Amino acid sequence: KYNYEIVFIDNFSTDGTRDILERLCAEDKHIKAIFNAKNFGQFNSPFYGMCQTTGDCTIVMCADFQDPVDLIPQLVHEWEQGYKIVSAIKTSSDESGFMYFLRSCYYKLIKKMSDVEQIEHFTGTGLYDKSFIDVLRGLDDPMPFLRGIVAELGPRRKDIKYRQAERRSGISHNNWYRLYDAAMLSFTSYTKTGLRLATFFGFFMAAVSMLTAVIYLIAKLIWWDYFPMGTAPILIGMFFIGSVQLLFIGLLGEYVLNINARVMKRPLVVEEKRLNF
């Protein structure tokens, strides 16, 4: 009973998708398409696509059919009840059990460390009222993490559970490096734990080192001829402190990368062309 538009945003695919989209757009003016000039990542592209919609609400779904389209009537029904956001939550998945386990551990970890209560197994699939889409348009964030934004800024929300299917076709390009990149984006955007942990651990290790030094000094003064210092404690201490420093310098670097990307204020995507707009 609603008028609708279907907006595809193509993130520089090379598998023939664009030819199919051009044909669909020519056959049906309700279907619109945006072709990106480059691949701008798994977060920027769908976020940008959401901001180009014009309806009273927007439903976001991946095009690989892992998000079942029969969720749409349920999403719309809850929106009609007054919910401004209806989020689809994975309760199980047909993907690798090991990957699902790792994702579960990640969600629980980020939920405990974040200052904002995160939504477990929420990938962004769901319905968003126009009022919230207007909020997204006004963010001016070059690295938007939709899952965190919904948890932080989202109004009244309803969760709908579903089982995630396998990809109907194609191969995911989400390798370990991209998954790590996504995890670090959420970690550095919504947690202070990493930096605070470095500070607290630094204080603790400084206290332990000073205490150890005093004990060694006293022992050496009392048992001068019977207490050889040796090089093993020195080497162990140096390697341990060095590894801890490298770990936290790397963590600090992740925060700096996040800050740097946001300060540069680059566009979310660069369009090559758009159809039926």
N, C-alpha and C positions, 0 to 999 in steps of 0.2 A: 504493500500500500504506500510505499515511499518512492519518491524520485531518487535517483542515485547516480553516482559517477564511479568508475573504477579507474584508479590512478596507478599505473605501473611506473616505477623508477628503476631504470636499468643501469647497473653499476659497471658500465663498460664491459659487457659480456662479449664473448667471441664465439659463441656456440650456435649462432643462428637465431637467438631470441629476438633480436631487433627486427629481423625480417617478419617474424610472426606477429610482433606487436604492431608493426606498420600495417600489416594486412587487417588485423583486428580493428585498429583505429579507423581504417578506411571503410569497414563494414558497419561499425557502430559508433556513433558520435558520443555515446555515454562513456566510451573507453578512451582514456587519455594516457599519454606516455611521455616520460622525460628520459632522455638519453644523456648520461654523464660523459664528459670528455675524458675522464680517467676513472680509475677505481679509487673511490674516496673512503673505503672502509665500511665495516659492517654497522657502524653506529651513525655516521654522518649522513649516509645516503637515505635510509628510511626516515630519519628525523626530518631531513629536508623535504622528503616526499609528503610527510604529514602536514608540514607547514604550507603546502601548495593546495590542500583540499579546501573545498568551499561549503561543504554540507553542515547541517546542524550537529552532526557527530561524524567521527572518523573511526573506521575499523582498520586495524593494522594486522596484516598477516604476511608471513613469508610465502614465496611463490613455489616452494618445493613440496607443498601439501603435507608437511609435518604438522602444521596447524590445521585441524579439520575444519572445512568450510561449514559443516553443520553446526558449528558453534555460533554462527552469525545470528540466527533467530533468538538464541538464548541471550546473546549480548544485547541485542536490540530490546528484548523484553525487559531486562533489568534496567536499561537506560530509560525505558518508558515508566518504570517505577520511581524514577527520580535520581538514580545514581549518576554522577558525573563521569566516573571512570568505572569500567567493568574489566577487570584484569583476568586473563586466562592463566591458570596455575597448573604446571605439570605435576601430576601425582605419580606418574610412571612413564616409562619410555621404551620404545622398541629398539632404541639405539644400543650401543654396547653397554652392558651392565657395569663394566669398569668405569667407563666415562660418566655414566649417571652417578655412580658412587663418588667420583672425584668432584663432580659438580655439586653434589649434596654437601660434601665436606667444605667446599669453597663457600657456598651460601651460608652455612652455619658459622664459619669463621668470620666472614665479612659482617654478618648480622651481629655477632658479639662485639666486634671491634668498632663498628661504625657509630658515629654520633646520631645518625638518622636510622630509624628502624627499617632495615631492608626487607624486601619481599622475596621469600625463598622460591626458587624455581619459576621465577617470572622473567620471561625473555622480552617483554614488550608487546606481545600479542594481546589484543583486547580492543575495547571501545573507549573513545575519548570524546567528551562533549566539546562543542565548539568553544565554550568559555575556557577550557583548558588548552585547546589548540592555540588560542590567542595568547595564553601565558607562555607557551613554547616559542611563539613567534617573537615575543619581546625579550627573550633571555639573552640573545647576542652571545651565545656560547659556541666557540669554534670546536669544542670537543664535548658534545652533549652525550651524557650517559643516561638514556631515557629511563632505565630501571631505577636509578637513584633519584632522578628528578621526580618521577611519579611518587616514590616513597616520601620525598622531602616536601614537595609542593602540591601534590595531588589532593583534591577535595574528597568528599564522601565517595568511598570506593566499595565495590562488590567484587568478590573473588569467585570465579567459576573454575572448577577442576576439570581436567581432561587428561587423556592418555596421548602422549606424543607418538605419532606413527614414524615409520622409516621414510626417508626421502623416496619420492616416487621415481625420480630419475636424476641423473647427474651425480657429480661427486663434490662433496663439500671441500672448500678450499681453506677451511678453518684448521690449520695445522697447530702444532703445540706452541709455536712462537706467537701466532695470532691470539690463541687462547690466553697465553701469558700476558700479552699486551692488553687484552680486555680486562683481565683480572687486575693488572696494575692500574688501569684507568679508574676502576671503581675503588681500589684500595687508596690511591693517592687523592681521589676526589672527596672521599667521604670518611676517612679515618685520620686520626692523629697518632694512632697507636705506635706506628713504626718509629716516628721521631721521638715520642715520649719513651718508648722502650730503649732507644739508644741513649737517651739522657739518664734514665734510671740505672741502666746497666753500666754506664760509664761511672756514675757515682759509686755503685757497688764494687766494681773492679778496682777503682782507685782506693777505696777503703781496704779491700783485701790485699792489694799490693803494698800499701803502707804498713799494714799489720804484719805481713810476711817479712818485709824489710826490717822492721824493728825486732822481730823474733830472731831472724838470722844474725842481726848485729849483736844482740845480747848473747846468743848461743856462741858466737865466734869469740866474744870477749871473755866468756866464762871458760870455754874449752878450746883455747887458742890452738893448741897442738893436736887436738883430737877431733876437730870439727872441720874437715875439708869442705870448702864451698862447692867445688865441682862445677862443670859447665852444663850438665844436664838440666838443672832447674832453670838456668838462665835461658837456654835454648827453647825449652818447653814454654816458658813464659813469653818469650819473644814471638814464637810462632802462634801461640794462642791469641795474644793481644793483637798481633798483626792480622790474623784472619778475622777477628771480630771487627777491627777497624775497616777492613775491606768490605765486609758484609754491610756495615752501616753506611759507609761511603756510597756503595751501590744503591742502597735504599734511598739515601738522600738524593742521589742522582735521578731516581725515578720521580721524586717530587719536583726537582728542578725541571725535568723534561715536561712534566705536566704544566708547570707555571709558564715555561717558555712557549709552549704551543698555544696557551691561552693569551699570552701577551701579544703574540704576533698578529692576532685577529684576522687570520686568513678565512676565506669563505668556506662554508660547509662543503659545497660542491661547485663545480663549474659545469654548466650545461653545454652540451653540443647542440641539441635541439629539443623541441617539445611539440607534441602532436595533439590536436583537438582542444587546446586551451583557448 
